[in-house]
Amino acid sequence: MADTAFYWEWNWTKAQSLFTRALALDPHEPDVLASYAMFKCSTREFDGALRFADQAVSVDPLNPTILLRAAIVQYLARRHDLVSQTCERMKELAPEFAEGYRWKGLSLRALGRAHSEPI
């Protein structure tokens, strides 16, 4: 429900309330943590977003989708050094998952190293 309020209704007040409720019910649910991290980015609360993304990854470190959302949060927070590391882990776990290559390439481009490193 929080994702619906956030992604589809663009109702940030409702989304915040629903994320708070979801985290109260289960503070270790990786999908809620990762989605809340994305929500925090949309409200420009990058430090909080990075914390929630880190929590999601620590709870479910082998899930490429959780790693993807962490990489997106890191990218939006301009922590391109972290994006590259997260994408490497994503590529090791799921080499066929194109998003690891895409976000690593975007972070290398942001760092001005798009043509100097293999993706």
C-alpha positions as CSV (number, residue, x, y, z in Angstrom):
1,M,0.0,0.0,0.0
2,A,2.9,2.4,0.8
3,D,4.4,1.7,-2.7
4,T,1.0,2.4,-4.3
5,A,0.7,5.7,-2.4
6,F,4.3,6.6,-3.4
7,Y,4.7,5.4,-6.9
8,W,1.2,5.6,-8.3
9,E,-0.7,8.2,-6.3
10,W,2.2,10.5,-5.5
11,N,0.7,11.0,-2.1
12,W,3.8,11.5,0.0
13,T,1.9,12.1,3.3
14,K,0.0,8.9,2.9
15,A,3.1,7.0,1.8
16,Q,5.1,8.2,4.8
17,S,2.3,7.0,7.1
18,L,2.1,3.6,5.4
19,F,5.8,3.1,5.4
20,T,6.0,4.0,9.1
21,R,3.2,1.5,9.8
22,A,4.9,-1.2,7.7
23,L,8.2,-0.7,9.5
24,A,6.5,-0.8,12.9
25,L,5.0,-4.2,11.9
26,D,8.3,-5.6,10.7
27,P,11.4,-3.4,10.9
28,H,13.5,-6.1,9.1
29,E,11.4,-6.6,5.9
30,P,14.0,-5.9,3.1
31,D,11.4,-4.9,0.5
32,V,9.9,-2.3,2.8
33,L,13.3,-1.0,3.8
34,A,14.4,-0.8,0.2
35,S,11.2,0.9,-0.9
36,Y,11.4,3.3,2.0
37,A,14.9,4.2,1.0
38,M,13.7,5.1,-2.5
39,F,10.9,7.2,-0.9
40,K,13.5,9.0,1.3
41,C,15.4,9.9,-1.9
42,S,12.3,11.4,-3.4
43,T,12.0,13.7,-0.3
44,R,15.7,14.5,-0.6
45,E,16.6,12.8,2.7
46,F,19.6,11.1,1.3
47,D,21.3,10.2,4.6
48,G,18.2,8.4,5.8
49,A,17.8,6.8,2.3
50,L,21.3,5.5,2.5
51,R,20.8,4.1,6.0
52,F,17.6,2.3,4.9
53,A,19.2,0.9,1.8
54,D,22.1,-0.4,3.8
55,Q,19.7,-2.1,6.2
56,A,17.8,-3.7,3.4
57,V,21.0,-5.1,1.9
58,S,22.2,-6.3,5.3
59,V,18.9,-8.2,5.8
60,D,18.9,-9.7,2.2
61,P,22.4,-9.4,0.8
62,L,21.8,-12.0,-2.0
63,N,18.8,-10.4,-3.6
64,P,19.7,-8.6,-6.8
65,T,16.5,-6.5,-6.6
66,I,17.4,-5.2,-3.2
67,L,20.9,-4.4,-4.4
68,L,19.5,-2.6,-7.4
69,R,17.4,-0.3,-5.2
70,A,20.4,0.3,-3.0
71,A,22.5,1.2,-6.1
72,I,19.7,3.6,-7.3
73,V,19.6,5.3,-3.8
74,Q,23.4,5.5,-3.8
75,Y,23.4,7.0,-7.3
76,L,20.7,9.6,-6.4
77,A,22.7,10.5,-3.3
78,R,25.7,11.0,-5.6
79,R,27.7,8.2,-3.8
80,H,29.1,6.9,-7.1
81,D,31.9,5.0,-5.4
82,L,29.3,2.9,-3.5
83,V,27.3,2.4,-6.7
84,S,30.2,0.7,-8.4
85,Q,30.7,-1.7,-5.5
86,T,27.0,-2.5,-5.2
87,C,26.8,-3.2,-8.9
88,E,29.8,-5.5,-8.8
89,R,28.0,-7.6,-6.1
90,M,24.8,-7.5,-8.2
91,K,26.8,-8.7,-11.3
92,E,28.4,-11.5,-9.3
93,L,25.0,-12.8,-8.0
94,A,23.1,-12.3,-11.3
95,P,25.4,-11.8,-14.3
96,E,22.3,-11.8,-16.6
97,F,20.6,-9.0,-14.7
98,A,21.3,-5.9,-17.0
99,E,20.6,-3.3,-14.3
100,G,24.0,-4.0,-12.6
101,Y,25.8,-3.0,-15.8
102,R,23.5,-0.1,-16.5
103,W,23.9,1.6,-13.1
104,K,27.6,0.9,-12.9
105,G,28.0,2.6,-16.3
106,L,25.9,5.6,-15.2
107,S,28.0,5.9,-12.0
108,L,31.3,5.7,-14.0
109,R,30.0,8.3,-16.4
110,A,29.1,10.6,-13.5
111,L,32.7,10.1,-12.2
112,G,34.1,10.9,-15.7
113,R,35.5,7.4,-16.0
114,A,33.0,5.9,-18.5
115,H,35.7,5.1,-21.1
116,S,38.5,4.1,-18.8
117,E,37.0,1.1,-16.9
118,P,35.3,-2.0,-18.1
119,I,31.7,-2.3,-17.0
